[in-house]
Amino acid sequence: METEHTNIEYKSLKKAIGTKANLKELAETCVCLANSQGGILFIGIENNDKLPPAKQKITQEMVNDVLSRIRSLTDSVGLGDANTETHENGGQYFHFRVFHTSRTIATTSSGKILMRIQDKCYPISGEDVTRLAAEKNAFRWELVELKSFRINQVPNSNILSFVDDIRSSDRVKDSVKQKDDFELLEHYNLSINGKLTNLGALWLGTEQMRSRISYPITIQYIVYDEYGEKIKKENWNDYELNPKELIIDVEEKASELKYFYEFPQGLFRKRIRQYASEIIRELLVNAIAHKKYTISGDIFIEVHPNKLEITNPGNLPIGITENNILHSRHRRNPHLIRIFHDLNLMEGEGSGYDLIYELDSKDNKPFPIVKTGFDFTKVIQSSEIINEEVVFLLEYISQHYQLSQKQFIALGVIAREKKILGTELIKYLQIQEDDRLRSYVVKLEEQKILISRGVRKGKQYLINPQLIKSSKLNIKPSLKTIETHRLVALIESDLQTYPESTIREIHNRLPDISFKDLQKTIYQMVKKGILLHSSDKTYRKYRLA
């Protein structure tokens, strides 16, 4: 079975039936799912092994009783019919869908408001309740019908262009492609009962139709020089283009985003774009797809000498922060996102930032920085290449090993940092548990791309020196990856020349070594009697024993 995530939750049968039953907790889980994106609740599955206990039996009376009690403990929560399944081990379980509440806020019967963030439920209170209500309105924006315009008023060429794109896409099922033109438009919610929706006007409409939408897409593209002065500006505020045409036109006219670096590579030159075309596309599509169409504001694309900033109206959805954006799933404009996906204009839901992190890892660039305020979300992507040598090393690894996307992301972080603690790597990868880190690094260790030192919280990862040697890239050695016994010898040599030194003074002479590693090694040397120290606590000085 799938791992628990935003739309999937597993509960033991003991939570629903018997002396240890906790129907209030199940009701809260349903409220969480309803207020986020909806989902499926499996009952009868033990969380540890994702299996029902063998010989576990479930009757229809039990299922009906559970659903009836959950409905009585919740308000504005829609539940689908329950289905009972028998696992191959003989155990039975049942599951049902919790529908997304698109117009109202779901609560428990006692008035609690909760929302699901990744695989956890969190209470919502205070100003977040207002934000949640605003999100509900934003969700409905796409399906609002324009009373002044019917689908037969749309230029036929616009309709043919859309349906041709859909039918030629490899992401669309054959059963969908077989629909007639007007069925396709209704399938993608561009029209409802012959009337054009906001989404339909945005994608199919004329300039006049788009101008009638409450806040259609407008974009400003601004280029700054090293002094912060504007040297170029382009505007898209005439409503002439649909989202696809708009993206293509911006990419064509934004010539400053196509600059590249050149590096010598043997007899040839290696080119690396300041901003990979896939990253530009993903950031631009995200800005349009996750824009809040119920508030006024332009999308800003600002190009500085060393960074790209893209800002769109509307803050991040509740539950998504700059610290969990890599794995969080939330759709503000789900029908627009579906069209983008089906037309191959964006990655699958929630996988856009995975792609950005992977490409930044390959080019050894900093990961994007996300900032959000009351009415905006800004993404900052640096053009800086941190270390040219690492780029060539990662290219060598990609040519000789088959790695998954998340393994390459982890590898990029480790190569950039030279050596990193597992606890710090977890923060970079925005994961919560050590167990999940294994899926990122275990294969890299098995293939001897990485080696590790230490155990548990002191475990460190670094690129295998033998791999670096095999690559024949003449990479300069770094003191960051020095082995402990060599670091001990280096500290002894330093203190022989400069006795009575503080740790900070030693670090100033050995700046490439991690301060934490230096501090830890000196403490161990004191314990072993290799070093002595003064009685001072604040400015303690060390010398050879």
C-alpha positions, 0 to 999 in steps of 0.5 A: 500500500501507499505511504501515508501522505496528504490524501491517504490515512491509515487507522487501526480497526481498534480506533473505530471499534471496541473498548479502545475506539476513538471515534472523535479522532477519526472525525478529526481526521476526516475534518483535516482531509475535507479542509485540505484536498479530500482523501481516502481513509483506510480503517483496519490497517496497522500503521507499522506494516500497512497491512490488516491483521490476518484473519481480521473480519469486518461486517457491513454492520460495523462499517455502517456504524462507523460511518454513521457515528463519524457523520454525527461527529462532524459538520460539512464533511462529505463521506463517500460509500465504504468498500470492504476489501480482503487482503491476500493475507486473509485480513479484511479492511474498509475504506471510504473517500472524504470529499473536499469542502470547496465552499464551506469550512469543515468542523467537528461537532464540537467546533474544532477546525483542523487541516492536513499538512503532509501526513499530519493534522493541525488545528486552525485558529485565529487569522488562519480561519480567515485565510482558510475561508479565503482559500475556499473562495479562491478554489471556486474562482475557476468554476464561476460562470460568466453570465455575459458569454456563452461558449458559442461566442468563443472564436472557433479557432481558439477551441480547435487549438485547445482540443487539438493540443489535448488530443495530441498529448501523451498525458491524456487518456484515450477515453478523454480524447474520444470526447467531442469538442464541447464534451472536452471543454466541459470535461476541463471545466472551461464551460458549464451548460454552455456558459463560459467559466472564468477558466474558460475565458482565461484559456479560450476567450478573446481580449474582451472576455478576459478583461471581464474576469476579476483579475486576469493574468498580467505580467511585468518583466524587469531587468536591472543592472549591477547598480539596481537601475532598470535597463529593460521592461516588458509588459503583458497586460493587454489580455491578448494571450491565453496562459500557454501563449503567454508562457511561450511569449515570455520565454521568447522575449526574456533573452536575459534568462538565456545567458550562460557560463563557459568552462574549459573541458579538455579540448572543448568548452562546457556551457551551463545556462545561468537559469536552466530552461526547465527551471524558468518554465517551472517557476513561470508556470507555478506563478500562473498556476498558483496565483490567487485570482481573487486579488489584484496584482501583477506577476513580476519577473525581475532579473538581477545580475546574479539572481532571478526573482518571480513574485505572484499575488497571493501568499502560500496556502495554509500549511505550506512553508518555505521549509516543507515546499519540496514535499507538500501538495496543495492545489489552489487552482486545481483545474488550471493545474490539470490543464497545464499538466495535460498539455505538458507545460508543467511537471506532475502535481507537487513534483515541480520543486523536485525538478528544480532541486535536481537541476540546481544540484546538477549545476551546483547552484543554491536551491531556490529561496521562497518568501511569502507575505500577506499578499505575495509569494516570491521565489528567488533563484540564484545564477551562481555556480558554487564550485565548478569542480563539483559540476564536472564531478556530478556530470561524471557520476551521472554518466557512470551511474543510474540515480533517481531524482531524489538520490541526485538531489541528496548527492548534490547537497553532499558534494556542495558541502563536501561533508555533512551531518545526517541531521543537517542533510535532513533539513536540506531535504525537508524530511522529518525522519531519519528513516526517510533519509535512507531512501536518499542515501542507501543506494549511494552508499551501496554503489560506493558513491558516498561513504559515511563516518560516525553513527546515529546523530553524529553520522556524516556523509561525504563523496567517496575519495576513491570515486574522486580519484577514479574520475581523474578530474584533478579536484583539489582536496579539501580539509573539510573531509579530512579523516579524524586521525589526520586532523589529530596530527594537524592539531598537534602540529599547529599547537607545537608551533602555536601553544596556548591557543584557543579553539577559535585561534586554531580555527582561524589558522585552519579555516577549511575545517568545520568548527564543530569537527575541530571542537569535537576532536580537541575535546576528544584529545583532551579526554585521551590526555593528548592535550591540556588546557588552562583553567579559563572557561570562556577563553580556554587555551590548549597545549600539547600534554 
